């Protein structure tokens, strides 16, 4: 059962807020490192196991460097993410490029960098050949199982999803790739997001093991590695249980022993379950107002964490210094955007909140700062990291007005 805790003592967080100002995101690097090492240890029975960290979850070069030290690679979906992973020191063979509606220049960038190209559609084979002159020797395809599986609200039903190659196309993908020079083959899928259902992930492994055998039987092509995608969720609510890497690994190992005919490397592309539980958005209360409802207005807003507005997602909230007080008040916790859905929580039971209180919003270590934006000219805020020696470093400074206007040329540049 998960208990929501702060990354440091209340007094230390208050001191950082006083020095740095609010809002900001803070990550516990010690916990992230241990979590990553636990995953690698759990799957160590699988020779060559790797997790390609989903850069979109937390695209900070300092986090990528930390995870590289744990043996992780990177899962990238754009040119800038590819460059970020490369500049973090992750070798090309540990970088997976999984994109959709991909630009020609990004195909070329991935090809020239020598990263693994994971193609989302059968037509992309011709695109890569047209743009790059040939296919890379190692190629992967993203599989969409259609009616064979169900998705969820975040990633969508596979039949309605824009991602991946259908079952009727998958054999032809590998045949065409082989006939055009590819020599090493991988298989990928991503059919759910943020699931705490261990059975679902095990069944995804079963599905891919079956498909590996089907591809071999029908084409003679040996799949050398499967990527089970990400999708492992985190317990956003107190009392929910997290997915155990050890338990999941042992169940997949049992299936592997029964189903796999030739050596097959395993990989994931988890982001959320690696860093998500170890990030907090720290914000100061600006106003407590009483209208038709009671509102706690923060100096953070949806541009700092948009999941609640986008998905109706739940994030636990702690009033720092009031952890032991009775939660006998009910508030909507809001930001300052000119949008009524700029809310972190609706009808949330909290202790009595006062102007100036410090608030921690939990589980923002993935898809928090990463999904930020500048609507209402809101400036992006700083990120901090608790290091292995318990010191705290700034790993992204707060954006300034000068940053915001830098791409707006002083005088309009006539281009036509």
Secondary structure, DSSP 8 states (H G I E B T S, - for coil): ------SS-HHHHHHHHHHH-S-EEEEEHHHHHHHHHHHHHHTTTSTT-EEEEEGGG---HHHHHHHHHTT-EEEE-SHHHHHHHHHTT--GGGEEEE-SS--HHHHHHHHHHT-EEEESSTTHHHHHHHHHSS--SEEEEEE--GGGS--BTTTB-GGG-S-SB-HHHHHHHHHHHHHTT--EEEEEE---SSB--HHHHHHHHHHHHHHHHHHHHHH---EEEEE--S-B----STT-----HHHHHHHHHHHHHHH--S--EEEE---HHHHGGGEEEEEEEEEEEESSSEEEEES--TTT--HHHHH-----EEETT-TTS---EEEEEE-SSSSTT-EEEEEEEES---TT-EEEEE--TTTTGGG---GGG----EEEEE-TTS-EEEEE----HHHHHTTS-SS-----
